Amino acid sequence: MLLIRFLIISICVLYIIRSLMRYLIPALFQSVINKAQQQAQQQQNYHNNNYQRQQNRPDGAVKVDYIPEGRKKGKLPDSAGEFVDYEEVK
């Protein structure tokens, strides 16, 4: 008697969960898709704005976004390049 009661309750619970999932899963996927579309649209707008700013810049103009603070002035000019010590083997 106890086993039959357990089986009936289990079947009813599984049926209810399955019925609810039939409506909840599509709604969940739709919200995820909408969020992804919004992010893609924001990214597209960001890239379009950057492209337009670049198009409005006159030829030869350079914009520097970041200048590292650790660079000390007067050490070596930029045109000197990097030097590597080496030993010539004969």
QUISULJO-V391253 format. One record per residue. RES is the residue in one small letter. SS is DSSP state (H for helix, E for strand, L for the rest). NEAR is the number of other C-alpha atoms within 10 Angstrom. Layout:
RES_SS_NEAR, RES_SS_NEAR
This chain:
m_L_5, l_H_7, l_H_8, i_H_9, r_H_10, f_H_11, l_H_11, i_H_12, i_H_12, s_H_12, i_H_12, c_H_12, v_H_12, l_H_12, y_H_12, i_H_12, i_H_11, r_H_12, s_H_11, l_H_11, m_H_13, r_H_11, y_H_10, l_H_12, i_H_11, p_H_11, a_H_12, l_H_12, f_H_11, q_H_12, s_H_12, v_H_12, i_H_12, n_H_12, k_H_12, a_H_12, q_H_12, q_H_12, q_H_12, a_H_12, q_H_12, q_H_12, q_H_12, q_H_12, n_H_12, y_H_12, h_H_12, n_H_12, n_H_12, n_H_11, y_H_11, q_H_11, r_H_10, q_H_14, q_H_10, n_H_8, r_L_11, p_L_8, d_L_8, g_L_6, a_L_7, v_L_9, k_L_8, v_L_5, d_L_5, y_L_6, i_L_7, p_L_6, e_L_6, g_L_6, r_L_8, k_L_8, k_L_7, g_L_6, k_L_7, l_L_10, p_L_8, d_H_7, s_H_6, a_H_7, g_L_7, e_L_7, f_L_6, v_L_4, d_L_4, y_L_6, e_L_5, e_L_4, v_L_4, k_L_3
